[in-house]
């Protein structure tokens, strides 16, 4: 999954659940993301996110893959 797709799904999930979702530029090609009360940094590199990075971002936000809708 591309980073842009992950962020789009997080925004839709936040809107659906009525929780705060905020994004700010980070250093270089990274973006700071707040999803509810939790925060992480998402690398905005080209291509798909490595599987471990994707799972780490979800874990840092307190989510599992089943929480992400298509």
N, C-alpha and C positions, 0 to 999 in steps of 0.2 A: 504494500500500500504506500502510495506517495504521501509525503508530509502534508501537502495541500488537501488531499482527500481526508486524512485523519482530522485535520483542523475543521474541515467542513462538517464532518460527522459529529465532532464534539460540540460545535455551535448548534447544530440541529438538536442534539440530545439535551443541551442546556435549555434551549427554547421550549422543548417539549415538557421538560421537568420543572421549568420555572426557576432554574438556578442561575447564578451569575457566571458568565463566561467572558474573560477578558484576555486580549493578546496585546503584547508590546514588543517592539524590536529588541533583540538581544545583541550580543556581540557577534559581529560577522554575519554569517548566514544562519543565525539561530533566532528563535522567537520564544519569548517568555509567555507562558500560558497559565492562567488561573481558571480553574474549573471548580466552581463551588468554593470551598475553603482550601483546596489543595493547589499546589503550584508545581510546574515542571518546565523544562526547556526542551523545545523540539527543534532538531536540526532541519534546516530547509534546503538540503542538498538536492541535486537532480537525481532522478531515479527513485526506486523504491527504498523505503526505510529497511535496514536490516531487521530480521525477525526479532533478535534480542533487544534492539533499540526500541522497536514497536512495543514489545511486551514490557520493557522498563518504563516507558512513558505511561502506559496504562496502569501499571502497578503504582507509580508515583502519584497518579491521580485517583487511586483507590478503585480502579475499574478492572474488569476482566473482558476478554474478547467477546463474550456473549452480550455485554452491555452496548457494544457498537453495532448499530443497525446499518443496513445497506442503503 
